[in-house]
Amino acid sequence: MSAFYGRFSRHAHGEGLKAHSTHYCPGCGHGVAHRDLSAAIAELGIQDRTVLISPVGCAVFAHYYFDVGNSQAAHGRAPAVALGHKLAHPEAVVISYQGDGDLASIGLAETISIAQLGLPITVLFINNAIYGMTGGQLAPTSLMGQKTTTSPDGRMPAMGQPLKMAELIAQLDGPVYVERVALYSARERAKARRAIKKAITLQLEGRGYAFIEIIAECPTHLKMTPQQAEEWVKTKMVEAFPLGVKKDLTVEPWFQRPAPLFTPEAVLGLSGAEPCPEEEPRAPAPWPAHLPARDIAFKLAGSGGDGAQTAALLLTRAAIAEGYDATAIPSYGPESRGGTSYADVHIAEREVLNPAAPAPHALIAFNALSLAKFAATVPPGGFILYDSTLITAPPPLPAGRRILPIPFTRLAAELGRPMVKNVVALGALQAALPLLPEDRVLATLQHVLKDKPSLLPLNAAAFAAGRAAVGAAAPA
């Protein structure tokens, strides 16, 4: 019995010998672990329920071999992806298959935090004491004195001790079963097969999280024959990583989570929210004929606290309520105040194909740094609106753009609340480049402020002040 594909399509279009061989080096432990995992899936009759999460590492091509559900995770993130699968589909049998660089280095935080959750997923950890795919560098599990491409004189105390992952995971409260096994002999391989099957069975029964560490051979980077590599694992690795069961709790089945619902009605019911009338789906409004394209990009930029992100979301929500497609992508600088953070907004008649705005049709700049940084990205014929209250000496601006210096901050301060300068900016944008009906923007403001209705008149006045200021501004 097997859960492998009948033929592997990765090489030579799956023809000839290549259709039945993996990419692993001769003597590599991954092939043996794959065989035992495949057999366990078939024996348990769970092939149609299994989701295998493959890592960045030597097992990155596992989806070519296993005829099950497959997800490819970013480096170290396989446990997080596995958790998402399990919560979205509780009936699935989810297996996170990872190497030592992936699990014990870049993915260590995900490994520990998800193990502590204790939800029933199965983690198979291949420990061959080396970074196999990327050139034989020092791994978190490399032995003391072991020579690698990044420790040519051997691992020294200053490089830290090898991580004993099975012991580390076993001391957490979440896992119910942790065992370390090996592959260097027929007897040890039989133990490994039993451990893999048991770990999956515990998940299948809803009992909890299981972690199997598999000590494996990497003849290529050990520069040994397969037989020599097996002997090295037996005499060297097992001394550093003792085999055996590290934790085995007897718990009653407890994971009986219903499958989540994803319909809008179900989500709104759980959150207690109600759809607002102006955001109900509707036929798109006619696209304004004066606009140069049917997908318009905006960039709103300023320092932290200027309200660029909030203004971007208001603009996006209003566009969606009008029936267009719209996206807002925030980008935050490292500074909480000062510097620049910005949001890219796209509004399209039908569908936004790229949410980034490297060449925005209109730029709203709340501070000098943002104006200097992004003005040149606005193409000829576009708009540049900036806060002339704070930017009193603007840098040289590109020709062929419509420049509108608007005192966002001063107008907001005159209304008694400098914080609404971002709404002043939206009003100015509306007057400079009419895209959305004024009542649509005001209806969106009303919805956003439904819990603070006293602020609506102030924001409406700020929007009107921005519109009026554009008529008084002299385009440069």
ZAMARGU-4260 file (C-alpha; in steps of 0.2 Angstrom, whole numbers, plus 5000, padded with zeros to 4 digits):
<rodrens>
0) 5000/5000/5000 | 5006/5017/4996 | 5001/5036/4996 | 5013/5040/4982 | 5008/5045/4965
5) 5010/5031/4952 | 5023/5041/4943 | 5033/5056/4948 | 5032/5071/4935 | 5046/5082/4942
10) 5059/5076/4929 | 5058/5071/4911 | 5040/5073/4911 | 5038/5058/4922 | 5044/5046/4909
15) 5055/5031/4911 | 5066/5028/4927 | 5063/5047/4932 | 5045/5043/4934 | 5049/5032/4949
20) 5064/5041/4957 | 5065/5055/4969 | 5077/5070/4969 | 5086/5064/4985 | 5104/5059/4985
25) 5109/5041/4987 | 5108/5036/5005 | 5097/5051/5011 | 5086/5048/5025 | 5072/5058/5017
30) 5068/5044/5005 | 5065/5031/5019 | 5055/5043/5030 | 5044/5047/5014 | 5041/5028/5012
35) 5036/5025/5030 | 5025/5040/5030 | 5016/5035/5013 | 5014/5017/5021 | 5006/5024/5037
40) 4994/5035/5027 | 4988/5021/5016 | 4987/5009/5031 | 4976/5021/5040 | 4965/5024/5025
45) 4966/5043/5026 | 4974/5047/5009 | 4959/5058/5004 | 4959/5067/5021 | 4978/5070/5022
50) 4986/5087/5020 | 5005/5087/5019 | 5014/5103/5023 | 5031/5103/5014 | 5045/5115/5019
55) 5059/5125/5011 | 5073/5112/5012 | 5078/5096/5004 | 5059/5090/5005 | 5053/5105/4996
60) 5047/5094/4981 | 5037/5082/4992 | 5021/5087/4983 | 5028/5079/4967 | 5028/5062/4977
65) 5013/5062/4989 | 4996/5059/4981 | 4988/5069/4995 | 4983/5087/4999 | 4999/5097/4998
70) 5004/5115/5004 | 5021/5123/5002 | 5025/5134/5016 | 5038/5148/5017 | 5054/5144/5026
75) 5050/5139/5044 | 5032/5143/5043 | 5025/5125/5040 | 5018/5123/5058 | 5008/5139/5056
80) 5001/5133/5039 | 4997/5117/5046 | 4987/5125/5060 | 4978/5135/5048 | 4973/5119/5038
85) 4968/5110/5054 | 4957/5125/5060 | 4949/5127/5043 | 4946/5109/5040 | 4946/5100/5057
90) 4942/5083/5049 | 4959/5084/5039 | 4974/5074/5045 | 4988/5088/5044 | 5006/5083/5044
95) 5020/5096/5045 | 5036/5088/5037 | 5052/5098/5041 | 5070/5098/5041 | 5082/5104/5055
100) 5086/5121/5047 | 5068/5124/5043 | 5060/5119/5060 | 5074/5122/5073 | 5081/5138/5065
105) 5070/5151/5056 | 5054/5142/5061 | 5059/5139/5080 | 5046/5152/5086 | 5032/5144/5076
110) 5037/5126/5081 | 5036/5130/5100 | 5021/5141/5100 | 5010/5129/5090 | 5017/5114/5100
115) 5011/5123/5115 | 4994/5125/5108 | 4992/5106/5108 | 4980/5105/5094 | 4980/5088/5085
120) 4993/5090/5071 | 5008/5079/5067 | 5025/5085/5065 | 5039/5075/5057 | 5056/5082/5060
125) 5071/5076/5050 | 5087/5079/5059 | 5102/5076/5048 | 5113/5089/5058 | 5116/5099/5042
130) 5109/5112/5030 | 5107/5099/5016 | 5099/5109/5002 | 5109/5125/5003 | 5127/5119/5004
135) 5130/5110/5020 | 5131/5125/5032 | 5130/5123/5051 | 5113/5119/5057 | 5105/5121/5074
140) 5108/5102/5077 | 5126/5100/5070 | 5136/5091/5083 | 5150/5099/5093 | 5166/5097/5082
145) 5157/5094/5066 | 5164/5102/5051 | 5153/5111/5039 | 5155/5124/5026 | 5152/5138/5039
150) 5162/5129/5053 | 5177/5122/5043 | 5186/5119/5060 | 5172/5111/5068 | 5157/5117/5079
155) 5165/5126/5094 | 5157/5131/5111 | 5155/5149/5105 | 5143/5143/5091 | 5131/5136/5104
160) 5127/5118/5108 | 5116/5107/5097 | 5097/5109/5100 | 5089/5094/5107 | 5072/5097/5099
165) 5063/5082/5105 | 5067/5086/5123 | 5063/5104/5121 | 5046/5100/5114 | 5042/5086/5127
170) 5044/5098/5141 | 5030/5109/5134 | 5012/5106/5141 | 5004/5105/5124 | 5011/5089/5116
175) 5004/5072/5120 | 5017/5061/5111 | 5036/5065/5107 | 5048/5052/5101 | 5065/5052/5093
180) 5069/5038/5081 | 5083/5033/5069 | 5085/5025/5052 | 5102/5017/5052 | 5096/4999/5054
185) 5081/4988/5050 | 5077/4988/5069 | 5077/5006/5070 | 5068/5009/5054 | 5054/4998/5061
190) 5053/5008/5077 | 5052/5024/5066 | 5037/5017/5056 | 5028/5013/5072 | 5031/5030/5079
195) 5025/5039/5063 | 5009/5029/5062 | 5006/5031/5081 | 5008/5050/5079 | 4996/5051/5065
200) 4983/5040/5074 | 4983/5051/5089 | 4978/5065/5077 | 4965/5055/5069 | 4957/5051/5086
205) 4958/5069/5091 | 4969/5066/5106 | 4983/5080/5103 | 4999/5086/5095 | 5013/5073/5091
210) 5031/5077/5087 | 5043/5063/5079 | 5061/5068/5077 | 5069/5056/5064 | 5088/5055/5065
215) 5093/5054/5047 | 5108/5052/5036 | 5115/5065/5024 | 5130/5056/5015 | 5133/5070/5003
220) 5137/5083/5015 | 5146/5071/5027 | 5156/5066/5012 | 5153/5048/5016 | 5146/5032/5008
225) 5128/5028/5014 | 5135/5014/5025 | 5148/5026/5033 | 5134/5039/5036 | 5123/5026/5044
230) 5138/5021/5056 | 5141/5040/5059 | 5123/5042/5064 | 5124/5027/5075 | 5140/5031/5084
235) 5140/5050/5084 | 5122/5057/5082 | 5114/5045/5094 | 5126/5049/5107 | 5121/5068/5106
240) 5103/5064/5102 | 5097/5049/5113 | 5083/5039/5105 | 5067/5034/5113 | 5050/5041/5119
245) 5052/5058/5127 | 5033/5060/5131 | 5018/5049/5130 | 5002/5054/5138 | 4986/5045/5138
250) 4972/5057/5135 | 4954/5055/5130 | 4949/5061/5113 | 4944/5080/5115 | 4946/5089/5098
255) 4929/5089/5091 | 4928/5106/5083 | 4915/5109/5070 | 4920/5115/5053 | 4920/5134/5052
260) 4908/5144/5041 | 4914/5157/5029 | 4898/5164/5023 | 4895/5183/5026 | 4880/5180/5036
265) 4889/5168/5047 | 4904/5179/5050 | 4893/5194/5053 | 4883/5184/5065 | 4898/5179/5075
270) 4905/5197/5076 | 4888/5205/5080 | 4891/5217/5065 | 4878/5222/5053 | 4880/5227/5035
275) 4878/5245/5032 | 4867/5250/5018 | 4880/5260/5008 | 4892/5245/5008 | 4879/5232/5001
280) 4884/5225/4984 | 4877/5236/4970 | 4880/5238/4952 | 4895/5249/4948 | 4892/5267/4945
285) 4897/5274/4928 | 4916/5277/4927 | 4919/5295/4926 | 4923/5300/4908 | 4936/5313/4913
290) 4948/5300/4921 | 4962/5294/4910 | 4960/5276/4914 | 4948/5263/4922 | 4960/5260/4936
295) 4966/5275/4946 | 4980/5274/4959 | 4983/5285/4974 | 4997/5287/4986 | 4994/5295/5003
300) 5010/5298/5013 | 5015/5307/5029 | 5023/5304/5046 | 5015/5293/5059 | 4999/5301/5066
305) 4995/5311/5051 | 4981/5300/5046 | 4986/5294/5029 | 4982/5276/5033 | 4964/5281/5039
310) 4961/5292/5024 | 4966/5278/5013 | 4954/5266/5021 | 4940/5279/5020 | 4943/5282/5001
315) 4944/5263/4998 | 4928/5259/5008 | 4919/5273/4999 | 4924/5267/4982 | 4918/5249/4986
320) 4902/5256/4992 | 4900/5265/4976 | 4902/5248/4967 | 4920/5249/4961 | 4934/5237/4966
325) 4947/5245/4977 | 4962/5240/4988 | 4972/5249/5001 | 4990/5243/5005 | 4998/5251/5020
330) 5017/5253/5022 | 5024/5258/5039 | 5041/5266/5041 | 5051/5262/5057 | 5047/5278/5065
335) 5031/5280/5076 | 5033/5299/5072 | 5043/5307/5059 | 5049/5299/5044 | 5036/5293/5032
340) 5022/5280/5031 | 5011/5278/5016 | 4996/5269/5009 | 4994/5264/4991 | 4976/5264/4985
345) 4969/5258/4969 | 4951/5261/4963 | 4945/5251/4947 | 4929/5250/4937 | 4930/5231/4937
350) 4945/5223/4946 | 4961/5229/4953 | 4975/5219/4945 | 4990/5226/4955 | 4987/5234/4972
355) 5004/5243/4972 | 5005/5261/4966 | 5023/5264/4960 | 5016/5278/4948 | 5001/5286/4957
360) 4989/5297/4947 | 4988/5308/4963 | 4999/5310/4978 | 4993/5317/4995 | 5009/5322/5005
365) 5007/5327/5023 | 5025/5331/5027 | 5040/5337/5017 | 5049/5320/5017 | 5035/5311/5009
370) 5033/5325/4996 | 5052/5324/4992 | 5051/5305/4991 | 5036/5302/4980 | 5033/5318/4970
375) 5044/5311/4956 | 5033/5295/4955 | 5018/5305/4949 | 5017/5303/4930 | 5014/5319/4919
380) 4996/5325/4920 | 4994/5318/4938 | 4990/5328/4954 | 5002/5332/4969 | 4992/5339/4984
385) 5003/5344/4999 | 5000/5352/5016 | 5007/5369/5013 | 5005/5373/5032 | 5020/5362/5036
390) 5028/5362/5019 | 5033/5380/5018 | 5048/5377/5006 | 5044/5363/4995 | 5058/5355/4985
395) 5058/5357/4966 | 5043/5347/4959 | 5042/5339/4943 | 5035/5349/4928 | 5019/5344/4919
400) 5010/5339/4936 | 4995/5349/4943 | 5002/5355/4960 | 4990/5360/4973 | 4997/5367/4990
405) 4983/5366/5002 | 4985/5370/5021 | 4977/5354/5028 | 4983/5357/5045 | 4978/5375/5046
410) 4961/5372/5040 | 4959/5358/5052 | 4965/5369/5066 | 4953/5382/5062 | 4939/5369/5064
415) 4946/5366/5082 | 4953/5349/5078 | 4970/5347/5069 | 4968/5328/5068 | 4955/5330/5054
420) 4967/5336/5042 | 4967/5319/5033 | 4948/5322/5030 | 4952/5340/5023 | 4964/5331/5012
425) 4951/5319/5005 | 4939/5334/5002 | 4953/5342/4992 | 4956/5327/4982 | 4938/5325/4978
430) 4938/5343/4972 | 4954/5341/4962 | 4949/5324/4954 | 4931/5320/4956 | 4929/5301/4956
435) 4916/5297/4970 | 4900/5307/4973 | 4901/5318/4988 | 4887/5310/4997 | 4895/5293/4995
440) 4911/5299/5005 | 4900/5307/5018 | 4889/5291/5020 | 4905/5281/5023 | 4911/5294/5036
445) 4894/5292/5044 | 4896/5273/5045 | 4914/5274/5052 | 4908/5287/5065 | 4892/5278/5069
450) 4898/5275/5087 | 4904/5293/5088 | 4890/5303/5080 | 4895/5319/5088 | 4911/5319/5077
455) 4901/5318/5061 | 4898/5337/5059 | 4916/5341/5062 | 4922/5329/5049 | 4909/5334/5036
460) 4915/5352/5039 | 4933/5347/5036 | 4928/5338/5020 | 4919/5354/5014 | 4934/5365/5019
465) 4946/5354/5008 | 4934/5355/4993 | 4933/5374/4995 | 4952/5376/4997 | 4955/5369/4980
470) 4945/5382/4971 | 4955/5395/4980 | 4972/5387/4976 | 4982/5393/4962 | 4989/5378/4952
475) 5008/5379/4949
</rodrens>
